[in-house]
Amino acid sequence: MEALIRYLKILSEMTSSNLGQSLIILVLFWLLKTVTCLLAQRKIKDPGRIYHLRRVIVYTYSFIAIFLIGRIWIKGIGSIATFLGLVSAGLTIALRDLIANIAGWFIIIWRKPFLVGERIQIGTLAGDVIDVRLLEFSIIEIGNWVDAEQNTGRIVHVPNSMILREPLANYETGFEYIWNEIPVLITFESNWEKAKGILSDIARDKAEPLSAGAEQQIRRAAMKYFIYFKILTPIVYTSVRDNGVLLTIRYIVKPRGRRGSEEEVWESILREFAKHDDISLAYSTTRFYQGPETHGASANKF
């Protein structure tokens, strides 16, 4: 019993001493980090450079502080190995989410599945990456209730562990273009061949310049990924729906230019179609059929 009390007393004194030294190191490095960041902000005016420099400063001081604190606590590891073994086993179970987030952070830093400023989708979330931290990264959300994948204005904080569990799509790394389609539905009575020719001319005029540089991007991406596109120029496809002929314009564009390009193409379509009486856009309608009179009354059918 006396040996146990003596052991606990020694352990308590050692823990108090280690906690005091660890606290001093944390305060000292926090002050150093704050002063260094302030000096950097005074000399550098570019927000992008300031952000990346702050990340380097924070990571550098954090690693040094962790190393020094680790040395303090590891000194007495031989005498309390069994105790720490039990504690570490319990902490592993209790802090599994924390450990998974740190593991995800290492993957983000070394594998670089995305960088700050790039547009990504992970699981059901999509947005532009604005920050990466030890436990989470932050994105400005796109889509949701806003059309054409534009920003909603909400900042979403995503645990780093999600990259270990969810598929990740990067809009910009490797290949910086996406395919966009604009469906144009015209009535069956319209001259669909003339309409298709008009849409092809509009696509070449408005959409083809957007794909400039795509071939070079594909060549660079093909060195790392098996990416192959046979046709990069805009094309119009024809199909039939219940209420008309569907002409679909397909073209390549950068992700952030999708909505602006659609606006230009649609405005051109509306102007050109207005010049032709034999081309009409299809829309939902209700037709009434009046059959032969029966017993002095008319039968209406939909």
C-alpha positions as CSV (number, residue, x, y, z in Angstrom):
1,M,0.0,0.0,0.0
2,E,2.8,2.4,0.9
3,A,4.6,1.6,-2.4
4,L,1.4,2.4,-4.3
5,I,1.0,5.7,-2.5
6,R,4.6,6.6,-3.1
7,Y,4.2,5.7,-6.8
8,L,1.1,7.9,-7.1
9,K,2.9,10.8,-5.4
10,I,5.8,10.6,-7.8
11,L,3.5,10.3,-10.7
12,S,1.5,13.4,-9.5
13,E,4.7,15.5,-9.1
14,M,6.0,14.4,-12.5
15,T,2.6,15.3,-14.1
16,S,2.4,18.7,-12.4
17,S,5.9,19.5,-13.5
18,N,5.3,18.4,-17.1
19,L,2.0,20.3,-17.3
20,G,3.8,23.5,-16.1
21,Q,6.6,23.2,-18.7
22,S,4.1,22.3,-21.5
23,L,2.0,25.4,-20.6
24,I,5.0,27.6,-20.8
25,I,6.0,26.3,-24.2
26,L,2.4,26.7,-25.6
27,V,2.2,30.3,-24.4
28,L,5.7,31.1,-25.7
29,F,5.0,29.7,-29.1
30,W,1.6,31.3,-29.3
31,L,3.2,34.7,-28.7
32,L,5.9,34.0,-31.3
33,K,3.3,32.9,-33.9
34,T,1.2,36.0,-33.3
35,V,4.2,38.4,-33.5
36,T,5.5,36.7,-36.7
37,C,2.1,36.9,-38.4
38,L,1.7,40.6,-37.6
39,L,5.1,41.4,-39.0
40,A,4.4,39.4,-42.1
41,Q,1.0,41.3,-42.6
42,R,2.8,44.7,-42.4
43,K,5.3,43.8,-45.1
44,I,3.1,41.8,-47.5
45,K,-0.1,43.3,-48.9
46,D,-1.2,40.4,-51.2
47,P,-4.0,38.5,-49.4
48,G,-3.1,35.2,-51.2
49,R,0.5,35.4,-50.1
50,I,-0.4,36.4,-46.6
51,Y,-2.8,33.4,-46.3
52,H,-0.2,30.8,-47.4
53,L,2.5,32.4,-45.3
54,R,0.3,32.3,-42.2
55,R,-0.3,28.6,-42.8
56,V,3.5,27.9,-43.0
57,I,4.1,29.9,-39.8
58,V,1.3,28.1,-37.9
59,Y,2.4,24.7,-39.0
60,T,6.1,25.3,-38.3
61,Y,5.6,26.6,-34.8
62,S,3.0,23.9,-34.1
63,F,5.4,21.1,-35.1
64,I,8.2,22.6,-33.0
65,A,6.0,23.0,-30.0
66,I,4.7,19.4,-30.3
67,F,8.2,18.1,-30.6
68,L,9.4,20.0,-27.4
69,I,6.3,19.0,-25.4
70,G,6.7,15.4,-26.5
71,R,10.3,15.3,-25.3
72,I,9.1,16.5,-21.8
73,W,6.5,13.8,-21.5
74,I,8.5,11.0,-22.9
75,K,11.3,11.3,-20.3
76,G,9.4,9.4,-17.7
77,I,8.0,6.8,-20.1
78,G,10.1,3.9,-18.8
79,S,8.7,4.0,-15.2
80,I,5.1,4.3,-16.2
81,A,5.0,2.3,-19.4
82,T,2.1,0.1,-18.3
83,F,0.0,3.0,-17.1
84,L,0.5,4.9,-20.4
85,G,-0.3,1.8,-22.4
86,L,-3.7,1.5,-20.8
87,V,-4.3,5.2,-21.2
88,S,-3.3,5.3,-24.8
89,A,-5.6,2.3,-25.6
90,G,-8.5,4.2,-24.1
91,L,-7.6,7.4,-25.9
92,T,-7.4,5.7,-29.2
93,I,-10.9,4.5,-28.9
94,A,-12.2,7.8,-27.5
95,L,-10.4,10.0,-30.0
96,R,-10.8,8.0,-33.2
97,D,-12.5,10.8,-35.0
98,L,-9.7,13.2,-34.0
99,I,-7.1,10.7,-35.3
100,A,-9.0,10.2,-38.5
101,N,-9.2,14.0,-39.1
102,I,-5.4,14.3,-38.5
103,A,-4.8,11.4,-40.9
104,G,-7.0,13.1,-43.5
105,W,-5.0,16.3,-43.0
106,F,-1.7,14.5,-43.8
107,I,-3.3,13.2,-47.0
108,I,-4.4,16.7,-48.0
109,I,-1.0,18.1,-47.4
110,W,1.1,15.4,-49.1
111,R,-1.1,13.9,-51.7
112,K,-2.7,17.3,-52.6
113,P,-6.1,16.0,-53.8
114,F,-7.1,19.7,-53.8
115,L,-5.6,23.1,-53.1
116,V,-7.0,26.3,-51.6
117,G,-8.9,28.1,-54.2
118,E,-10.0,25.1,-56.2
119,R,-13.6,23.9,-56.7
120,I,-14.4,20.4,-55.4
121,Q,-17.3,18.1,-54.6
122,I,-17.0,15.7,-51.7
123,G,-20.0,13.4,-51.1
124,T,-23.1,15.7,-51.5
125,L,-21.1,18.9,-50.7
126,A,-19.6,21.1,-53.4
127,G,-17.8,24.4,-53.2
128,D,-14.6,26.4,-53.5
129,V,-11.9,25.6,-50.9
130,I,-11.0,28.6,-48.8
131,D,-9.0,27.1,-45.9
132,V,-7.3,23.9,-44.7
133,R,-6.7,23.2,-41.0
134,L,-5.5,20.3,-39.0
135,L,-8.9,19.0,-38.2
136,E,-11.1,20.4,-41.0
137,F,-11.2,22.3,-44.3
138,S,-13.7,25.0,-45.3
139,I,-15.5,25.6,-48.5
140,I,-17.8,28.3,-49.9
141,E,-20.9,26.3,-50.9
142,I,-22.1,26.2,-54.5
143,G,-25.3,24.9,-56.0
144,N,-28.0,23.8,-53.5
145,W,-30.9,26.2,-54.1
146,V,-28.7,28.4,-56.5
147,D,-28.6,27.4,-60.2
148,A,-25.6,26.7,-62.4
149,E,-23.3,25.9,-59.4
150,Q,-22.8,29.5,-58.3
151,N,-22.0,30.4,-54.7
152,T,-24.7,30.3,-52.0
153,G,-22.7,32.5,-49.7
154,R,-22.6,29.8,-46.9
155,I,-19.2,28.6,-45.5
156,V,-19.2,24.9,-44.8
157,H,-16.6,23.3,-42.5
158,V,-15.9,19.8,-43.5
159,P,-14.0,17.3,-41.3
160,N,-10.7,16.1,-42.9
161,S,-11.8,12.5,-42.3
162,M,-14.4,12.8,-45.1
163,I,-11.7,12.4,-47.8
164,L,-11.1,8.9,-46.3
165,R,-14.8,8.0,-46.6
166,E,-16.4,9.9,-49.5
167,P,-15.6,10.2,-53.2
168,L,-13.8,13.5,-54.0
169,A,-14.2,15.3,-57.4
170,N,-11.9,18.1,-58.3
171,Y,-13.1,20.5,-61.0
172,E,-9.7,22.0,-61.7
173,T,-6.8,19.7,-60.9
174,G,-5.6,17.7,-63.9
175,F,-8.2,19.0,-66.4
176,E,-9.7,22.5,-65.9
177,Y,-12.7,22.1,-68.2
178,I,-16.2,20.5,-67.9
179,W,-18.8,19.6,-70.5
180,N,-22.0,21.7,-70.3
181,E,-25.3,21.0,-72.1
182,I,-28.2,23.3,-73.0
183,P,-31.4,21.5,-74.0
184,V,-33.6,23.4,-76.5
185,L,-37.1,22.0,-77.0
186,I,-39.1,23.0,-80.1
187,T,-42.5,21.9,-81.3
188,F,-43.1,19.1,-83.7
189,E,-44.5,21.6,-86.2
190,S,-41.2,23.5,-86.2
191,N,-38.6,23.2,-88.9
192,W,-36.2,21.3,-86.8
193,E,-33.4,21.0,-89.4
194,K,-33.3,24.8,-89.7
195,A,-33.4,25.2,-85.9
196,K,-30.5,22.7,-85.6
197,G,-28.4,24.7,-88.1
198,I,-29.1,27.9,-86.2
199,L,-28.1,26.3,-82.9
200,S,-24.9,24.9,-84.5
201,D,-23.9,28.4,-85.7
202,I,-24.6,29.9,-82.3
203,A,-22.6,27.2,-80.6
204,R,-19.6,27.8,-82.9
205,D,-19.8,31.6,-82.4
206,K,-20.4,31.7,-78.6
207,A,-19.1,28.4,-77.2
208,E,-16.2,27.4,-79.3
209,P,-13.9,30.2,-78.1
210,L,-14.5,29.0,-74.5
211,S,-12.6,25.7,-75.3
212,A,-9.4,27.5,-76.2
213,G,-6.5,25.8,-74.5
214,A,-8.4,22.6,-73.8
215,E,-6.3,20.5,-76.2
216,Q,-3.1,21.5,-74.3
217,Q,-4.8,20.8,-71.0
218,I,-5.7,17.3,-72.3
219,R,-2.1,16.6,-73.4
220,R,-0.7,17.6,-70.0
221,A,-3.4,15.6,-68.1
222,A,-2.9,12.5,-70.3
223,M,0.7,12.3,-68.9
224,K,-0.9,11.4,-65.6
225,Y,-4.4,10.2,-66.3
226,F,-6.1,8.3,-69.1
227,I,-8.1,11.3,-70.4
228,Y,-9.1,11.2,-74.0
229,F,-11.7,13.3,-75.8
230,K,-12.2,12.8,-79.5
231,I,-14.4,15.9,-80.1
232,L,-13.8,19.2,-78.4
233,T,-15.8,21.5,-80.7
234,P,-19.4,22.3,-79.8
235,I,-22.0,19.9,-81.2
236,V,-25.8,19.7,-81.3
237,Y,-27.6,16.4,-80.7
238,T,-31.2,15.6,-81.8
239,S,-33.7,13.5,-79.9
240,V,-37.5,13.4,-79.5
241,R,-39.6,13.9,-76.4
242,D,-43.3,13.6,-75.7
243,N,-44.0,17.3,-76.4
244,G,-41.5,18.2,-79.0
245,V,-38.1,17.8,-80.7
246,L,-35.1,18.2,-78.3
247,L,-32.0,19.8,-79.7
248,T,-29.1,19.7,-77.1
249,I,-26.1,21.9,-77.4
250,R,-23.0,20.3,-75.9
251,Y,-19.8,22.3,-75.4
252,I,-16.7,22.6,-73.2
253,V,-16.3,25.4,-70.7
254,K,-14.4,26.2,-67.5
255,P,-16.4,25.5,-64.4
256,R,-16.7,29.1,-63.2
257,G,-17.9,30.3,-66.7
258,R,-20.8,28.0,-67.0
259,R,-23.7,30.4,-66.1
260,G,-22.3,33.3,-68.1
261,S,-21.9,31.1,-71.2
262,E,-25.5,29.8,-70.9
263,E,-26.8,33.3,-70.7
264,E,-25.0,34.4,-73.9
265,V,-26.1,31.3,-75.8
266,W,-29.8,31.6,-74.7
267,E,-29.9,35.3,-75.6
268,S,-28.6,34.5,-79.1
269,I,-31.1,31.6,-79.5
270,L,-34.1,33.8,-78.5
271,R,-33.0,36.5,-80.9
272,E,-32.5,34.1,-83.9
273,F,-35.7,32.1,-83.3
274,A,-37.7,35.3,-83.2
275,K,-36.7,35.9,-86.9
276,H,-38.3,32.7,-88.1
277,D,-42.1,32.0,-88.1
278,D,-41.5,28.3,-88.7
279,I,-39.6,27.7,-85.4
280,S,-41.3,27.8,-82.0
281,L,-40.1,26.8,-78.6
282,A,-42.3,24.0,-77.0
283,Y,-44.0,24.5,-73.7
284,S,-46.7,22.7,-71.7
285,T,-50.1,23.2,-73.2
286,T,-53.6,21.8,-72.7
287,R,-55.7,21.0,-75.8
288,F,-59.5,20.6,-75.8
289,Y,-61.3,18.3,-78.2
290,Q,-65.0,18.9,-78.9
291,G,-66.7,15.8,-80.3
292,P,-70.1,15.5,-82.1
293,E,-73.1,16.8,-80.3
294,T,-75.0,14.1,-78.4
295,H,-78.6,14.8,-77.2
296,G,-78.2,18.5,-77.7
297,A,-75.0,18.7,-75.6
298,S,-71.4,18.7,-76.5
299,A,-68.9,16.3,-75.0
300,N,-65.6,17.8,-74.0
301,K,-62.5,15.6,-73.7
302,F,-59.0,16.4,-72.8
